[in-house]
Amino acid sequence: MRFLSFQSDCSDCLVSFIIIITPLKTPLGLLLNYDRNSIAIQFMEFYNKPQYRCTKIKITFLSVSAARKPSPIRVLTELQQRSPPSLISLAGGSPNPNTFPFQSASIKVKGGEALVMDEPLMKRALQYSGSYGIPELLSWMKDLQKSLHNPPTTGYSPERGQMEMCVTTGSQEGLCKIFEMLVNSGDNVLLDAPTYSGTLAALQPLGCNLINVASDQHGMIPADLRKILERWDPADAQKPGSSVPRVLYTIPNGGNPTGASMTCERKQEVYELARKYDFLIIEDDPYYFLQFQKVSSSDLSLYSQRPWAPTFLSMDVDSRVLRTDSFSKILSSGLRIGFVTGPKPLVERVVLHIQASTMHTSTFTQVTPLTGPVHPVSLLKQQPGFLLFLRVIEFYRSQRNTMLSSADKWLKDVAEWHPPMAGMFLWIKLKGIKDTQQLIMERALEKEVLLVPGGVFHINSSDPCPYVRAAFSLSTPQQIDEAFRRLADLIKDAM
């Protein structure tokens, strides 16, 4: 797949767009049509040969996204932070850091070491920074992605969709900006059923048609996806105004709420269907580093063998994968450090949105992991050292096992479940209960036990759902055991 960038002026705004070409060849000519009110971009081949094929649906941006252009001030900020100290800049409107009230900081970390932020670093942490992210953090993240996923797109040219990254304020910011970039009202969007409620909250206001793809304990079921896609002719994906789905969204590891993890074989099948029907894959993977069966911190030598499950990014020969990652589960959820990885032209457009909204992820947040002699990124730069921070896996694996043990003790006669292979959740089907909404929101509170009713993870949350989601991340083993005892009594009373 190749990416060609163009701009076109109209009387109301500047329209920016990208033409994506599949590997077969570049069409010799393209004609742009747009409606001046919605700026709905469509592409038409006017030199049509069988060996040429243009992918149109992926770059029909929303009117707002299509009209975005770089902020000159933000561009200057990016240039300044990559310039030598000898540069004298009179360009930016940054406040003078000498006027800030904070001078230095020291943060004690587990193990007794301290992250020391001296005065020069504090001044930097409190100042504006580039919209892509702090160069040192961004550089390390790129090395990490290459080491973990070895994306085929790493060596591509920008026109072919070279791998690019940006730092986001948590992975949720990246997801929202990706959705707003790619999804138009009336578009068909494929996603796991059930799925993360935050994704539904981001997609539903866009007016798209959400299409559930069935899943089980091994994640999205390719056979169901294939059956859904058979409604369309693959060739229709190339036609302007086509209704062929343009985007597939999935949480491949430790799915929220199900805890399901997609097998490598299923990922390969899904990717081949994406190639056949020419849609993008949004790989939302916040639980990638919480895969219980893959890593033990007592055997760090596994790192060199890439012990985690292969990803869509690692399979992406066509530049059709946009991946979101997060450090919320292994470093801090409050620091809000996420990152987007994908084809350079699409990541650039996400950054254009960042320039016009948050401007950048908190500089203080980004600088904090860069601080001190044993700071996280110091260890992270030595890749096996990164796994030292992944000892959290052992904690969550133990919590998962505790919950499974308590479930077997109290719920085996009144519920059923599958052991999650990653993440923080157990997805429980209650026997003899058609819908858990009232049971949980009213009667469970009376019993002083709280879970999430399963309906909130479905497109139509009012549809009856016999499932509940239980999180094992915060409660003690004693609390988990008592909670399931109370839940068992509740179910028996309701049956």
N, C-alpha and C positions, 0 to 999 in steps of 0.2 A: 504494500500500500504506500502511495506517495502523497505528499501534501504540498499544494501550491497556494500561496497567499496572494490575495488581491484586495484592492480597495476601490470603491466607487462612490462618487459624490452625488447626492441628490439635493433637492432644495431645502430639505429639513435636517438632514444629518449626514454623517459619514458612515457608510455601510462597509464593514470589514467582513471578509468571508474567506473560507479555506475550501479548496477543492481537494478531495481525497481520491487518489487513484489506486486501484488494485494492482497487484504485481504483474498483471497480464501485459500492460503497456499503457502509455499515456494517450488519451484521445487528442486528436490534433486541434480540436476547437470546441469551445464551450460558450453557451449563450446564457447570460444572467437575466432572469426575470424577477421583479419584485413588486409587491404592492406597497405604495408609498405610505400607507397607513400602518400596516403591520410589519412591513419589511420582511415578509416571509420569502426567504430565498429559495429559488428552484434553479436547477441546472438542466440544460438540454444539450445533447450532443448534436452538432450540425455537420460533423464529418464522421459518419457512423460506419465502422467496419467491424466484422464479427470478432476480430482479435482484440478490439478495444472495449474497455468496460469502465465506466465511471461510477463511483459510489457517491450518491447524492444525499441519501437520507441522513447520513451521520453529521452533516454540517449544515442542516437547516436550523440555524440558531434561532432562539427567541429574538424578537425584535430588539429587546434591551441588550442582549448579549451581542447581537450582530452589529449594533451601533457603537460598541465600546471601542475606544482607541487609547493608546498609551498616555499616561499622565506625564507631561514633560518634567514636572518637579520630581516625581517618583523615579523617572529614568535617571535624572541627575543624582538622586540619592544612591541608586545602584552604582553609578560610575564613581561617586565619591568614596564609597566604602571599599572599593577595589583599587583606589589610587594610593600612591605613596604618601607618607606623612608630610613631605615637602610641598604637597599641593596646597595652594591658598585658594579657598573657595569663598566667594561672595555670593554664591547662587542660592543656597538653601535658606529657608525660613525657620531653621531649627532654633529653639531657645538656647541660651547659654547655660551649659550644665553647671557652671560655677554658682548659679543662682538656686540650684536644687538643694533641698534641705538634707538629703541623704548623702553621707560621706563614704561609708564603708559598711561591710556586713560580714559576719562569720556564721556559717550554718554547720552544726555538728551532724555528722552522718553516722549511721550504725557502724560500729567498729572503732569508734573513738576519733576518727579523723575529722578534719574540718574543711569545709569549702570556704575559702577566704576570698572575698571580693574587695580588693584594695580600691583606693580612690580613683585611679585612672579607669579601672574596669567598671566601677560603679557609674562613673560619668557616661561610659559607653552604654551600660545597661539601661540607663534612664533616658537615653536619647532615641530619636527616630532611627529606623534601620530600613534596609531594602525590602521590597515586597516579596521577593523570592525566599528570603531567609538570610540569616547571618552566614557569610561565606564558609566559615570553618565548620559550622554545624551541617550546612547543606552539602559540603564536600564529603564529610564523613558519612552522611546518609546515602549519598550516591555510591560510595564504596561499599556500604553495608548491603544495599540492594543488589549490586553486582555480585557480591560474595554469596549472598543467600539465594538469589534467583537466577543469576547469570542470564539476564534478559537478552534474547537474540537482537533486540533493537539497539543495544548499547553501541554497536559499531555502525549503525545506519547513519546516513546523512540526515540533516534536519528535514529535507523534503520527503524522505521516506518514513519519517516518524521516529526520529532518534529519541531515545529515552531521555526524559527531562523530569525534574522534580521541583517542588516548592514546599515550603513549610506552611502549615495551616494551624489555626487555633483549634486544635483537636481535629479528629478526622471528620466530625460532623460538619464543620465549615466547608471542608473540601467536598463532601457529598452534596451539600446544598448548592454549592456553586457549580458543580458538575451537572446536576439535574437542571438547574436554571439555564445552563449553557446549551444543553442538548435536547431538552424535552419541550415540545410545543403542545398547546391545547389540542386535544383530539388524537395525539400520537398513542400508539400501542406500546406499552412497556411491560416486559416480562420480569417476574420476580418470584422468589421462593414463597411458598405458602406452608405455614405462616411465616411472617417476617418481622423484623425490627420495627416497632411502632414509630420510632423517630424517622425512619425512612418513609413510612406512610404519611406522616405529618408533613414531610417535605414535598412529597410527590402529589398528593391529592389536591392541594390548591392550584397546581399547574394545569388542571383540567384534562389530564391525560387519562387514557383507559388502562387500568392496571389489570394485567392478566396473570392469574396465579398459576405457577408450575408446581405440581405435587412434589413433595419430598418425603423422605423417611429417615431412619437413623444414619443413613449414609449420604444425606444431603439431597440436592435436587436430582430428580429422576429423569435421565435423558430421554427415555421412551415417552414420557408424558410431554416433555418439551417438543420432541419430534412430532407427536400427534397434534399438538397445538399449531406448530408451524406448517403442517400439511394443509392448513386452510389457504395458504398462499403459494403461488408459483415463485420459486427463487428468483426467476428473471424479473419479477415485478418489483424487486428491491431497487432496480435501476431506473424505475419510471418515476417521473415527477408526480407528487401527490400520492405515492404508494402508501398503503396502510400496513405494509410489512413492518413488524416491530423493529424499532431502531436501536433499542437498548435492552440489555438484560442485566438485572441487579441481583447479586448473590452475596451471602456471607458464607464463605467456603469452609471455615473452621470454627467449631464451637458456636454454631448459629444461635442467634438470639431471636426466639426463646428456646429453640429445641435442643441446643447443644450438639446438633448433628454436624458431622465433618464429611465433606465430599471426598470420595476416593479419587486417586489419580486417574483411574480408568474413566470415571464419570466426567472428570474435568476435560479429558481429551475428547470425549464424545460431544460434550457441550461446545468445546472450542471448534470442532469440525462443523457443527451445526451453525455456529456463528459465521464461519467462513462461507458456508453454503448459502445462508440467507442474509449475509452481509450486515450483521448488527454488531454494535459495540458491547463489550462486557465491562461492567463496573464491579470490580473485585474489592469488596469492603471486608477487610481482614483484621479487625481490632484484636482478635484472640489468637492471632498467628503464633505469638510467643507463649501461649498457654496450651500447647498441645501435649497432653499428659503422657501419651504412649511413645513420644518421640525422643524426649531429652531427659536425661538425669544429670544433674549438676555434679554428681560424683564421677561422671565419665565425660569430661569435657573434650576428650580426644574425638568424640563423635562429630564435633563441630566441623572438622575438615571434610567430613563425608556428607555435609548438608543433611542433617538428620530430620529436618522438618519436611512436611508434605510438599511435593511439587506444587507450584502455583500457576494460575493462568498467566501471570507475567512471565514465568519461565518458559511458557509454551508459545509466547506471542510473536510469531513470525510476520504478522500482518500489521502490527501497530494498531490493534483494535482493543487493547486492554487499558483501562484507567483503574489504577489501584490506590486505595486509601489505607494508610497504616496509622497506628497510634502508639504512643508510649504511656497511655493512661493506665494500663493494667500492670506495667512493670516498673515504672519510674514514679509517676504521680498523675492522678486524674485531674488535680487542680492546676497543675502547671499548663495544661492544655497544649501539648505538643503533638501535632499530627503531621502527616505529609502525604502529598499526592505524587504518584509516579505514573507517567504515561507518555504518549507521543508529544513531542515538543510543541507543535502548533496548538494542541488542545490545552496543554499545561500553561502555555503562554496566555491563553484566553482566560483561564482560571485566575492567573495573576493580574490580568487587567481588571477583573472583578474585585480582587483584593485591593488593588490600588484605589479603587473608587469607594470601598466600604471600610474595612478594618485597617487599611493601609499596610499593615504587617502584623504578624504574631508578636506579642509582647517581647520587646528586646530583653527585658529582665528575665523573662521565662527562657529565652533562647541562650542567654549568657550563663545562666545558673549552672547548666550541665557542663559548661566549659571551664569551671572554676576549680582551682586547687590541684595539688599534686596527685590526688587519687579520685578526682572527679569522674563522674560516669563516662563522659566522652573520652577522658584520658584512658580509662580502661577499655572503652568501646573501640578506641583506635587500635588496640591490640585485640583483634577479633575474638580469640578465645576468652579474653577477659570479659567480654560482653556477657558471656554465659554466667559469670559470677552473679550478675544481676537477675539472671533467670532462675535463680534458686527459688524465686516466688512460685515457680511451677510446682515444686515439691509441696509447698504450702497448699496450693489450690488442689493438687492431686489428693492430698490427705483430706482436705475438706470434702472433696467429691466422694471419696471413699466412705467418709463418715456419714454423709447424707444417704448414700446407697445402702449402707448397713442399717441405718434407722428406717429407711423406706421398706427394706425387706422385713424388718422387725414389726413394723406397725401397719404397713399399707398393702402387703402382698395379697390380701384377700379382697381389698376394696379398690385397688388401682393397679395400673400397669405403666411401665416406663422402659426406656433404653438407657444404658450407661452413657453419659456424654464423654466424648474423646478429647474435648477441649472446652475452654470457656469457663463460665461461672454458673450455669443453669441446669436444672433438671426439669424436663417437660413431662408432666404427669397426667395421664388420662384417668379420670375418676369413673369407676364402674357404676352403672345405674343412675348417673347424673347426666341429663341432656345438656344443661347449661350451668356453668359455674358462676355466672355474674352475680346473681342474688346471693348465692351460697357464700361467696367470698366477701362481697362488699357489705353484707348485713350480718349474717349469722356467724361468719368466721371472726368478725370483730368482737362479737359478744363472747366468743371463746378465747379472745386475746391471742389470735394467730392471724398473720397476714401473708397472703400470697397474691400473685397477679392473675386475674381471670384471663383465660386464653383468648377470649374474643377480641381483646384490644390489639392482638397481633394479626388480625385478619382485615381484609379490605373493608368489609361490612362488619363493623364491630358489634352490631346488634344481632347478627346471626347466632343461633345457639352453638355453644362450644363446650365440650366436656373436659377440656384441659385446664390445668393451672401451671404457672411457672414458679418454681422455687429456686431462690438464689442461695448458694452455699458460701458466698465470699465473706460475709461479715459475722455471722452468728457463730457462737462457740459450739463444740460438739454436744454439750449438754442442752443448749437452746434448740439445736436442730432436732435432737431426739424428742424433746418435750413438744416442740411444734408439730411434729408428725404424729405424736400420740393424740394431741388435740384435734388434728385434722382427721385422723382415723375415726374418732368419736363423732365428729361432725358429719362425716360421710355416712356412717352407720345410721345416724339419726335421720338423715335425709333420704335414705334408700326406702 
